[in-house]
Amino acid sequence: QVQLVESGGGLVQAGGSLRLSCTASRSILSMNVMGWYRRAPGKQRELVARMLIGGSTNYADSVKGRFTISRDNAKNTVDLQMNSLKPEDTDVYYCASTRAGNDYWGQGTQVTVFS
């Protein structure tokens, strides 16, 4: 089992920045993939950014150049630095991980961007 706890969401004006953090209950070095997803009510969940165990990353086209995913192996955290935020980035953001073929999800953290 893996527990994921997100923090760092909030309310920010368009053009501003937020940093989300996800803390895992186990070593993130044991995770095949760690990433961030988002889903607004009534919409499908979409990948925002993910990092594979080797360190390679993938980003949604809509956030490339604005968001950066990073990890701290010692702290078992995966962060999402979000810059140049837009109102359309408003969503609930979820931390996710894959380990030994199983997917795990955090509870989600709300990000609201106002213009």
Helices and strands as residue ranges (DSSP letters): E 4-7, E 10-13, E 18-24, G 28-30, E 33-39, E 46-52, E 57-59, G 61-63, E 67-72, E 77-82, G 87-89, E 91-99, E 102-105, E 109-114
